[in-house]
Amino acid sequence: MAIFRPENGKQSTATPVGNTSLEDIMHTEPSRNRVSDISVIRRGDRIEARRGDACYRGQVRDTAPGLGLLWIREDEQNRRRTLSVDDFTIHRTS
């Protein structure tokens, strides 16, 4: 599930995580865990992908570093999602 920041004029679809929402985390969590080389990402790693006002979280299922692609299983929707490092910034969450 994507999270959209309301200051961009879009309706918030914040998803609860514990006592906070992903929307709150996006505004407060520092990006110190940003990954610049996805070849270090392994199956089973937990990541967050950010692009503008969208944010996806999940567990890595497959990687294709040569193509700049990751496949995750989203936490909330349990859907498989393909992410391109050209379109998203990748952050480790665990």
MODELLER restraints for C-alpha pairs under 7 A, 6 or more apart:
rsr = mdl.restraints
at = mdl.atoms
rsr.add(forms.Gaussian(group=physical.xy_distance, feature=features.Distance(at['CA:1:A'], at['CA:56:A']), mean=6.33, stdev=0.5))
rsr.add(forms.Gaussian(group=physical.xy_distance, feature=features.Distance(at['CA:1:A'], at['CA:76:A']), mean=6.48, stdev=0.5))
rsr.add(forms.Gaussian(group=physical.xy_distance, feature=features.Distance(at['CA:1:A'], at['CA:77:A']), mean=6.28, stdev=0.5))
rsr.add(forms.Gaussian(group=physical.xy_distance, feature=features.Distance(at['CA:2:A'], at['CA:54:A']), mean=5.32, stdev=0.5))
rsr.add(forms.Gaussian(group=physical.xy_distance, feature=features.Distance(at['CA:2:A'], at['CA:55:A']), mean=5.24, stdev=0.5))
rsr.add(forms.Gaussian(group=physical.xy_distance, feature=features.Distance(at['CA:2:A'], at['CA:56:A']), mean=5.60, stdev=0.5))
rsr.add(forms.Gaussian(group=physical.xy_distance, feature=features.Distance(at['CA:3:A'], at['CA:12:A']), mean=6.72, stdev=0.5))
rsr.add(forms.Gaussian(group=physical.xy_distance, feature=features.Distance(at['CA:3:A'], at['CA:13:A']), mean=5.49, stdev=0.5))
rsr.add(forms.Gaussian(group=physical.xy_distance, feature=features.Distance(at['CA:3:A'], at['CA:14:A']), mean=5.60, stdev=0.5))
rsr.add(forms.Gaussian(group=physical.xy_distance, feature=features.Distance(at['CA:3:A'], at['CA:22:A']), mean=6.98, stdev=0.5))
rsr.add(forms.Gaussian(group=physical.xy_distance, feature=features.Distance(at['CA:3:A'], at['CA:23:A']), mean=6.15, stdev=0.5))
rsr.add(forms.Gaussian(group=physical.xy_distance, feature=features.Distance(at['CA:3:A'], at['CA:53:A']), mean=6.94, stdev=0.5))
rsr.add(forms.Gaussian(group=physical.xy_distance, feature=features.Distance(at['CA:3:A'], at['CA:54:A']), mean=5.14, stdev=0.5))
rsr.add(forms.Gaussian(group=physical.xy_distance, feature=features.Distance(at['CA:3:A'], at['CA:55:A']), mean=5.31, stdev=0.5))
rsr.add(forms.Gaussian(group=physical.xy_distance, feature=features.Distance(at['CA:4:A'], at['CA:10:A']), mean=6.45, stdev=0.5))
rsr.add(forms.Gaussian(group=physical.xy_distance, feature=features.Distance(at['CA:4:A'], at['CA:11:A']), mean=6.79, stdev=0.5))
rsr.add(forms.Gaussian(group=physical.xy_distance, feature=features.Distance(at['CA:4:A'], at['CA:12:A']), mean=5.24, stdev=0.5))
rsr.add(forms.Gaussian(group=physical.xy_distance, feature=features.Distance(at['CA:4:A'], at['CA:13:A']), mean=6.20, stdev=0.5))
rsr.add(forms.Gaussian(group=physical.xy_distance, feature=features.Distance(at['CA:4:A'], at['CA:53:A']), mean=5.09, stdev=0.5))
rsr.add(forms.Gaussian(group=physical.xy_distance, feature=features.Distance(at['CA:4:A'], at['CA:54:A']), mean=5.34, stdev=0.5))
rsr.add(forms.Gaussian(group=physical.xy_distance, feature=features.Distance(at['CA:5:A'], at['CA:12:A']), mean=5.88, stdev=0.5))
rsr.add(forms.Gaussian(group=physical.xy_distance, feature=features.Distance(at['CA:5:A'], at['CA:23:A']), mean=6.75, stdev=0.5))
rsr.add(forms.Gaussian(group=physical.xy_distance, feature=features.Distance(at['CA:5:A'], at['CA:53:A']), mean=5.39, stdev=0.5))
rsr.add(forms.Gaussian(group=physical.xy_distance, feature=features.Distance(at['CA:6:A'], at['CA:12:A']), mean=5.38, stdev=0.5))
rsr.add(forms.Gaussian(group=physical.xy_distance, feature=features.Distance(at['CA:14:A'], at['CA:21:A']), mean=5.72, stdev=0.5))
rsr.add(forms.Gaussian(group=physical.xy_distance, feature=features.Distance(at['CA:14:A'], at['CA:22:A']), mean=5.98, stdev=0.5))
rsr.add(forms.Gaussian(group=physical.xy_distance, feature=features.Distance(at['CA:14:A'], at['CA:23:A']), mean=5.36, stdev=0.5))
rsr.add(forms.Gaussian(group=physical.xy_distance, feature=features.Distance(at['CA:15:A'], at['CA:21:A']), mean=5.38, stdev=0.5))
rsr.add(forms.Gaussian(group=physical.xy_distance, feature=features.Distance(at['CA:15:A'], at['CA:22:A']), mean=5.81, stdev=0.5))
rsr.add(forms.Gaussian(group=physical.xy_distance, feature=features.Distance(at['CA:16:A'], at['CA:22:A']), mean=6.50, stdev=0.5))
rsr.add(forms.Gaussian(group=physical.xy_distance, feature=features.Distance(at['CA:31:A'], at['CA:91:A']), mean=6.93, stdev=0.5))
rsr.add(forms.Gaussian(group=physical.xy_distance, feature=features.Distance(at['CA:33:A'], at['CA:91:A']), mean=5.22, stdev=0.5))
rsr.add(forms.Gaussian(group=physical.xy_distance, feature=features.Distance(at['CA:33:A'], at['CA:92:A']), mean=5.31, stdev=0.5))
rsr.add(forms.Gaussian(group=physical.xy_distance, feature=features.Distance(at['CA:34:A'], at['CA:90:A']), mean=5.78, stdev=0.5))
rsr.add(forms.Gaussian(group=physical.xy_distance, feature=features.Distance(at['CA:34:A'], at['CA:91:A']), mean=4.17, stdev=0.5))
rsr.add(forms.Gaussian(group=physical.xy_distance, feature=features.Distance(at['CA:34:A'], at['CA:92:A']), mean=6.42, stdev=0.5))
rsr.add(forms.Gaussian(group=physical.xy_distance, feature=features.Distance(at['CA:35:A'], at['CA:90:A']), mean=5.49, stdev=0.5))
rsr.add(forms.Gaussian(group=physical.xy_distance, feature=features.Distance(at['CA:35:A'], at['CA:91:A']), mean=5.53, stdev=0.5))
rsr.add(forms.Gaussian(group=physical.xy_distance, feature=features.Distance(at['CA:35:A'], at['CA:92:A']), mean=6.91, stdev=0.5))
rsr.add(forms.Gaussian(group=physical.xy_distance, feature=features.Distance(at['CA:38:A'], at['CA:65:A']), mean=5.84, stdev=0.5))
rsr.add(forms.Gaussian(group=physical.xy_distance, feature=features.Distance(at['CA:39:A'], at['CA:65:A']), mean=5.32, stdev=0.5))
rsr.add(forms.Gaussian(group=physical.xy_distance, feature=features.Distance(at['CA:42:A'], at['CA:60:A']), mean=6.95, stdev=0.5))
rsr.add(forms.Gaussian(group=physical.xy_distance, feature=features.Distance(at['CA:43:A'], at['CA:60:A']), mean=5.03, stdev=0.5))
rsr.add(forms.Gaussian(group=physical.xy_distance, feature=features.Distance(at['CA:43:A'], at['CA:61:A']), mean=5.12, stdev=0.5))
rsr.add(forms.Gaussian(group=physical.xy_distance, feature=features.Distance(at['CA:43:A'], at['CA:62:A']), mean=5.76, stdev=0.5))
rsr.add(forms.Gaussian(group=physical.xy_distance, feature=features.Distance(at['CA:44:A'], at['CA:59:A']), mean=5.59, stdev=0.5))
rsr.add(forms.Gaussian(group=physical.xy_distance, feature=features.Distance(at['CA:44:A'], at['CA:60:A']), mean=5.14, stdev=0.5))
rsr.add(forms.Gaussian(group=physical.xy_distance, feature=features.Distance(at['CA:44:A'], at['CA:61:A']), mean=6.31, stdev=0.5))
rsr.add(forms.Gaussian(group=physical.xy_distance, feature=features.Distance(at['CA:45:A'], at['CA:59:A']), mean=5.67, stdev=0.5))
rsr.add(forms.Gaussian(group=physical.xy_distance, feature=features.Distance(at['CA:45:A'], at['CA:60:A']), mean=5.40, stdev=0.5))
rsr.add(forms.Gaussian(group=physical.xy_distance, feature=features.Distance(at['CA:46:A'], at['CA:58:A']), mean=5.69, stdev=0.5))
rsr.add(forms.Gaussian(group=physical.xy_distance, feature=features.Distance(at['CA:46:A'], at['CA:59:A']), mean=4.46, stdev=0.5))
rsr.add(forms.Gaussian(group=physical.xy_distance, feature=features.Distance(at['CA:46:A'], at['CA:60:A']), mean=6.17, stdev=0.5))
rsr.add(forms.Gaussian(group=physical.xy_distance, feature=features.Distance(at['CA:46:A'], at['CA:92:A']), mean=6.09, stdev=0.5))
rsr.add(forms.Gaussian(group=physical.xy_distance, feature=features.Distance(at['CA:46:A'], at['CA:93:A']), mean=5.53, stdev=0.5))
rsr.add(forms.Gaussian(group=physical.xy_distance, feature=features.Distance(at['CA:46:A'], at['CA:94:A']), mean=5.68, stdev=0.5))
rsr.add(forms.Gaussian(group=physical.xy_distance, feature=features.Distance(at['CA:47:A'], at['CA:57:A']), mean=5.82, stdev=0.5))
rsr.add(forms.Gaussian(group=physical.xy_distance, feature=features.Distance(at['CA:47:A'], at['CA:58:A']), mean=5.75, stdev=0.5))
rsr.add(forms.Gaussian(group=physical.xy_distance, feature=features.Distance(at['CA:47:A'], at['CA:59:A']), mean=6.29, stdev=0.5))
rsr.add(forms.Gaussian(group=physical.xy_distance, feature=features.Distance(at['CA:47:A'], at['CA:90:A']), mean=6.73, stdev=0.5))
rsr.add(forms.Gaussian(group=physical.xy_distance, feature=features.Distance(at['CA:47:A'], at['CA:91:A']), mean=5.52, stdev=0.5))
rsr.add(forms.Gaussian(group=physical.xy_distance, feature=features.Distance(at['CA:47:A'], at['CA:92:A']), mean=4.47, stdev=0.5))
rsr.add(forms.Gaussian(group=physical.xy_distance, feature=features.Distance(at['CA:47:A'], at['CA:93:A']), mean=5.14, stdev=0.5))
rsr.add(forms.Gaussian(group=physical.xy_distance, feature=features.Distance(at['CA:48:A'], at['CA:55:A']), mean=6.81, stdev=0.5))
rsr.add(forms.Gaussian(group=physical.xy_distance, feature=features.Distance(at['CA:48:A'], at['CA:56:A']), mean=5.55, stdev=0.5))
rsr.add(forms.Gaussian(group=physical.xy_distance, feature=features.Distance(at['CA:48:A'], at['CA:57:A']), mean=4.35, stdev=0.5))
rsr.add(forms.Gaussian(group=physical.xy_distance, feature=features.Distance(at['CA:48:A'], at['CA:58:A']), mean=6.61, stdev=0.5))
rsr.add(forms.Gaussian(group=physical.xy_distance, feature=features.Distance(at['CA:48:A'], at['CA:90:A']), mean=5.88, stdev=0.5))
rsr.add(forms.Gaussian(group=physical.xy_distance, feature=features.Distance(at['CA:48:A'], at['CA:91:A']), mean=5.09, stdev=0.5))
rsr.add(forms.Gaussian(group=physical.xy_distance, feature=features.Distance(at['CA:48:A'], at['CA:92:A']), mean=6.28, stdev=0.5))
rsr.add(forms.Gaussian(group=physical.xy_distance, feature=features.Distance(at['CA:48:A'], at['CA:93:A']), mean=6.45, stdev=0.5))
rsr.add(forms.Gaussian(group=physical.xy_distance, feature=features.Distance(at['CA:49:A'], at['CA:55:A']), mean=5.61, stdev=0.5))
rsr.add(forms.Gaussian(group=physical.xy_distance, feature=features.Distance(at['CA:49:A'], at['CA:56:A']), mean=5.15, stdev=0.5))
rsr.add(forms.Gaussian(group=physical.xy_distance, feature=features.Distance(at['CA:49:A'], at['CA:57:A']), mean=6.43, stdev=0.5))
rsr.add(forms.Gaussian(group=physical.xy_distance, feature=features.Distance(at['CA:49:A'], at['CA:88:A']), mean=5.69, stdev=0.5))
rsr.add(forms.Gaussian(group=physical.xy_distance, feature=features.Distance(at['CA:49:A'], at['CA:89:A']), mean=5.57, stdev=0.5))
rsr.add(forms.Gaussian(group=physical.xy_distance, feature=features.Distance(at['CA:49:A'], at['CA:90:A']), mean=4.64, stdev=0.5))
rsr.add(forms.Gaussian(group=physical.xy_distance, feature=features.Distance(at['CA:49:A'], at['CA:91:A']), mean=6.28, stdev=0.5))
rsr.add(forms.Gaussian(group=physical.xy_distance, feature=features.Distance(at['CA:50:A'], at['CA:56:A']), mean=6.64, stdev=0.5))
rsr.add(forms.Gaussian(group=physical.xy_distance, feature=features.Distance(at['CA:50:A'], at['CA:88:A']), mean=5.23, stdev=0.5))
rsr.add(forms.Gaussian(group=physical.xy_distance, feature=features.Distance(at['CA:50:A'], at['CA:89:A']), mean=5.19, stdev=0.5))
rsr.add(forms.Gaussian(group=physical.xy_distance, feature=features.Distance(at['CA:50:A'], at['CA:90:A']), mean=6.56, stdev=0.5))
rsr.add(forms.Gaussian(group=physical.xy_distance, feature=features.Distance(at['CA:51:A'], at['CA:87:A']), mean=6.61, stdev=0.5))
rsr.add(forms.Gaussian(group=physical.xy_distance, feature=features.Distance(at['CA:51:A'], at['CA:88:A']), mean=4.87, stdev=0.5))
rsr.add(forms.Gaussian(group=physical.xy_distance, feature=features.Distance(at['CA:51:A'], at['CA:89:A']), mean=6.48, stdev=0.5))
rsr.add(forms.Gaussian(group=physical.xy_distance, feature=features.Distance(at['CA:56:A'], at['CA:74:A']), mean=6.93, stdev=0.5))
rsr.add(forms.Gaussian(group=physical.xy_distance, feature=features.Distance(at['CA:57:A'], at['CA:74:A']), mean=5.71, stdev=0.5))
rsr.add(forms.Gaussian(group=physical.xy_distance, feature=features.Distance(at['CA:57:A'], at['CA:75:A']), mean=5.99, stdev=0.5))
rsr.add(forms.Gaussian(group=physical.xy_distance, feature=features.Distance(at['CA:58:A'], at['CA:72:A']), mean=5.63, stdev=0.5))
rsr.add(forms.Gaussian(group=physical.xy_distance, feature=features.Distance(at['CA:58:A'], at['CA:73:A']), mean=5.27, stdev=0.5))
rsr.add(forms.Gaussian(group=physical.xy_distance, feature=features.Distance(at['CA:58:A'], at['CA:74:A']), mean=4.26, stdev=0.5))
rsr.add(forms.Gaussian(group=physical.xy_distance, feature=features.Distance(at['CA:58:A'], at['CA:75:A']), mean=4.79, stdev=0.5))
rsr.add(forms.Gaussian(group=physical.xy_distance, feature=features.Distance(at['CA:59:A'], at['CA:72:A']), mean=5.24, stdev=0.5))
rsr.add(forms.Gaussian(group=physical.xy_distance, feature=features.Distance(at['CA:59:A'], at['CA:73:A']), mean=5.35, stdev=0.5))
rsr.add(forms.Gaussian(group=physical.xy_distance, feature=features.Distance(at['CA:59:A'], at['CA:74:A']), mean=6.76, stdev=0.5))
rsr.add(forms.Gaussian(group=physical.xy_distance, feature=features.Distance(at['CA:60:A'], at['CA:70:A']), mean=6.96, stdev=0.5))
rsr.add(forms.Gaussian(group=physical.xy_distance, feature=features.Distance(at['CA:60:A'], at['CA:71:A']), mean=5.89, stdev=0.5))
rsr.add(forms.Gaussian(group=physical.xy_distance, feature=features.Distance(at['CA:60:A'], at['CA:72:A']), mean=4.32, stdev=0.5))
rsr.add(forms.Gaussian(group=physical.xy_distance, feature=features.Distance(at['CA:60:A'], at['CA:73:A']), mean=6.53, stdev=0.5))
rsr.add(forms.Gaussian(group=physical.xy_distance, feature=features.Distance(at['CA:61:A'], at['CA:71:A']), mean=5.51, stdev=0.5))
rsr.add(forms.Gaussian(group=physical.xy_distance, feature=features.Distance(at['CA:61:A'], at['CA:72:A']), mean=5.18, stdev=0.5))
rsr.add(forms.Gaussian(group=physical.xy_distance, feature=features.Distance(at['CA:61:A'], at['CA:73:A']), mean=6.57, stdev=0.5))
rsr.add(forms.Gaussian(group=physical.xy_distance, feature=features.Distance(at['CA:62:A'], at['CA:70:A']), mean=6.00, stdev=0.5))
rsr.add(forms.Gaussian(group=physical.xy_distance, feature=features.Distance(at['CA:62:A'], at['CA:71:A']), mean=5.13, stdev=0.5))
rsr.add(forms.Gaussian(group=physical.xy_distance, feature=features.Distance(at['CA:63:A'], at['CA:69:A']), mean=5.99, stdev=0.5))
rsr.add(forms.Gaussian(group=physical.xy_distance, feature=features.Distance(at['CA:63:A'], at['CA:70:A']), mean=4.55, stdev=0.5))
rsr.add(forms.Gaussian(group=physical.xy_distance, feature=features.Distance(at['CA:63:A'], at['CA:71:A']), mean=6.24, stdev=0.5))
rsr.add(forms.Gaussian(group=physical.xy_distance, feature=features.Distance(at['CA:64:A'], at['CA:70:A']), mean=6.28, stdev=0.5))
rsr.add(forms.Gaussian(group=physical.xy_distance, feature=features.Distance(at['CA:68:A'], at['CA:84:A']), mean=5.72, stdev=0.5))
rsr.add(forms.Gaussian(group=physical.xy_distance, feature=features.Distance(at['CA:68:A'], at['CA:85:A']), mean=5.42, stdev=0.5))
rsr.add(forms.Gaussian(group=physical.xy_distance, feature=features.Distance(at['CA:69:A'], at['CA:82:A']), mean=6.85, stdev=0.5))
rsr.add(forms.Gaussian(group=physical.xy_distance, feature=features.Distance(at['CA:69:A'], at['CA:83:A']), mean=5.62, stdev=0.5))
rsr.add(forms.Gaussian(group=physical.xy_distance, feature=features.Distance(at['CA:69:A'], at['CA:84:A']), mean=4.65, stdev=0.5))
rsr.add(forms.Gaussian(group=physical.xy_distance, feature=features.Distance(at['CA:69:A'], at['CA:85:A']), mean=6.31, stdev=0.5))
rsr.add(forms.Gaussian(group=physical.xy_distance, feature=features.Distance(at['CA:70:A'], at['CA:82:A']), mean=5.81, stdev=0.5))
rsr.add(forms.Gaussian(group=physical.xy_distance, feature=features.Distance(at['CA:70:A'], at['CA:83:A']), mean=5.15, stdev=0.5))
rsr.add(forms.Gaussian(group=physical.xy_distance, feature=features.Distance(at['CA:70:A'], at['CA:84:A']), mean=6.52, stdev=0.5))
rsr.add(forms.Gaussian(group=physical.xy_distance, feature=features.Distance(at['CA:71:A'], at['CA:80:A']), mean=6.70, stdev=0.5))
rsr.add(forms.Gaussian(group=physical.xy_distance, feature=features.Distance(at['CA:71:A'], at['CA:81:A']), mean=5.54, stdev=0.5))
rsr.add(forms.Gaussian(group=physical.xy_distance, feature=features.Distance(at['CA:71:A'], at['CA:82:A']), mean=4.52, stdev=0.5))
rsr.add(forms.Gaussian(group=physical.xy_distance, feature=features.Distance(at['CA:71:A'], at['CA:83:A']), mean=6.13, stdev=0.5))
rsr.add(forms.Gaussian(group=physical.xy_distance, feature=features.Distance(at['CA:72:A'], at['CA:80:A']), mean=5.60, stdev=0.5))
rsr.add(forms.Gaussian(group=physical.xy_distance, feature=features.Distance(at['CA:72:A'], at['CA:81:A']), mean=5.35, stdev=0.5))
rsr.add(forms.Gaussian(group=physical.xy_distance, feature=features.Distance(at['CA:72:A'], at['CA:82:A']), mean=6.60, stdev=0.5))
rsr.add(forms.Gaussian(group=physical.xy_distance, feature=features.Distance(at['CA:73:A'], at['CA:79:A']), mean=5.42, stdev=0.5))
rsr.add(forms.Gaussian(group=physical.xy_distance, feature=features.Distance(at['CA:73:A'], at['CA:80:A']), mean=4.51, stdev=0.5))
rsr.add(forms.Gaussian(group=physical.xy_distance, feature=features.Distance(at['CA:73:A'], at['CA:81:A']), mean=6.35, stdev=0.5))
rsr.add(forms.Gaussian(group=physical.xy_distance, feature=features.Distance(at['CA:74:A'], at['CA:80:A']), mean=6.26, stdev=0.5))
rsr.add(forms.Gaussian(group=physical.xy_distance, feature=features.Distance(at['CA:74:A'], at['CA:81:A']), mean=6.93, stdev=0.5))
